[in-house]
């Protein structure tokens, strides 16, 4: 979530697509959903997703480990799992970098 509490949503993406192209809002929702579904399916298959000038969604295997509940101090085993991380491109990193107020 952004520092000011604002979040870009799927609905806002679809409305922006509709405003900037000759397609309807309903078609834009379907377009946005199709892109996100295609990305999710690729990640399910174990593929990374690279979007030029934006970044790469990379999968990593995290091994089983021993952890501690910070509230109770009780130890627990965290099972091995796959996680998805996002690595921004240099272009995006430069656009986002700016002074923090």
Secondary structure, DSSP 4 states (H G I P E B T S, - for coil): --TTS----HHHHHHHHHHHSSS-HHHHHHHHHHHHHHHHHHHHTT--EEETTTEEEEEEEE--EEEE-TTT--EEEEPPEEEEEEEE-HHHHHHH-----
